[in-house]
Amino acid sequence: MKKQSEMGLKKTVENLIKAGTTFDVEQLELIYHRELKVIMMDNKGQIMISNKETFKNLFQVKKENGDSPLNDWAEFHHIETNENNGHVIVTRKVNLTGIEQKIILSIDLIWEENRWQVIREVILSKL
């Protein structure tokens, strides 16, 4: 049963990556929990904290600007479930600033409303 839960977590994060890289805001609405908190730390140690609406708006702007889809490359390092909570650590290649860089994401998920939802993302720029 635990293996099946871990596969569900991985699939949810893969769907999150697809929705984010293609600016599918409707899908992000389903994947992101209403209490989503995103904590981003750049390579200078500066912290930016976003909630669900703020973070979704970043993707909405990219969609409205007609931006090209982002790189969907991902390397999964850790997937763990415990009852209704899950945790995934994944490395991604993204171009948010004009330069493609690797970021590390620590993603906490909660099983609610019959699906896994992202409740917290910690995003660290890799030096």
C-alpha positions in Angstrom: 0.0 0.0 0.0 2.8 2.4 0.9 4.4 1.9 -2.6 1.1 2.8 -4.2 0.9 6.0 -2.1 4.5 6.9 -3.1 3.6 6.4 -6.8 0.5 8.6 -6.3 2.8 11.3 -4.8 5.2 11.1 -7.7 2.4 11.3 -10.2 1.0 14.4 -8.5 4.4 16.1 -8.6 4.8 15.1 -12.2 1.4 16.7 -12.9 2.5 19.8 -10.9 5.6 20.0 -13.1 3.6 19.7 -16.3 1.0 22.2 -15.1 3.7 24.7 -14.1 5.8 24.3 -17.2 2.8 24.8 -19.5 1.2 27.5 -17.3 -2.0 25.4 -16.8 -3.4 27.6 -14.0 -6.7 25.5 -13.8 -4.6 22.4 -13.0 -2.5 24.3 -10.5 -5.7 25.3 -8.8 -6.5 21.6 -8.1 -2.9 20.6 -7.2 -2.2 23.5 -4.8 -3.8 23.4 -1.4 -5.8 26.5 -0.4 -3.2 27.1 2.4 -0.2 26.7 0.1 3.0 28.4 1.2 5.9 28.7 -1.1 9.3 29.7 0.3 12.0 30.5 -2.2 15.6 31.2 -1.4 17.9 32.4 -4.1 21.7 31.8 -4.3 22.3 35.0 -2.3 20.2 33.8 0.6 17.3 36.1 -0.1 13.9 34.7 0.9 10.6 35.3 -0.9 7.4 33.8 0.5 4.2 33.4 -1.6 0.7 32.0 -1.1 -1.5 30.1 -3.5 -2.9 33.1 -5.3 0.4 35.0 -5.6 2.2 31.9 -6.9 -0.6 31.0 -9.4 -0.5 34.6 -10.7 3.2 34.1 -11.7 2.1 31.4 -14.1 -0.9 33.3 -15.2 1.3 36.2 -16.3 3.6 33.9 -18.3 0.5 32.3 -19.9 -0.9 35.8 -20.8 2.5 36.9 -22.2 2.6 33.8 -24.5 5.8 32.6 -23.0 7.3 29.3 -24.3 6.8 26.3 -22.0 9.5 25.8 -19.4 11.9 22.9 -19.2 10.1 19.9 -17.6 13.3 18.0 -16.6 13.2 16.5 -13.1 15.2 14.2 -11.0 13.4 12.6 -8.0 15.6 12.0 -5.0 13.1 11.1 -2.2 9.4 10.2 -2.0 7.8 9.4 1.4 4.3 9.0 2.6 2.9 8.7 6.2 -0.8 8.4 6.4 -2.2 11.6 4.8 1.1 13.4 4.5 3.7 13.1 1.8 7.1 14.6 1.1 9.0 14.7 -2.2 12.5 16.1 -2.9 13.2 16.8 -6.5 15.8 18.7 -8.6 14.6 20.7 -11.5 16.1 22.7 -14.3 14.3 26.0 -14.8 14.8 29.3 -16.5 13.1 32.0 -14.4 15.6 34.8 -14.9 16.9 34.3 -18.5 19.5 31.7 -17.4 18.6 28.0 -16.9 19.6 26.8 -13.5 19.1 23.9 -11.2 16.8 24.3 -8.2 16.0 21.9 -5.4 12.4 21.6 -4.3 11.2 20.1 -1.0 7.5 19.6 -1.5 5.1 18.7 1.3 1.7 17.3 0.3 -1.5 16.4 2.1 -4.2 13.9 1.2 -7.4 15.9 1.2 -10.6 15.9 -0.9 -9.6 12.5 -2.3 -6.3 13.7 -3.9 -2.8 14.7 -3.0 -2.4 18.5 -2.8 0.8 20.6 -2.3 0.6 22.5 0.9 4.3 23.7 1.1 7.1 24.1 -1.4 10.6 25.1 -0.4 12.6 26.1 -3.5 16.4 26.5 -3.2 18.6 27.7 -6.0 21.5 25.4 -6.5 24.9 27.2 -6.7 
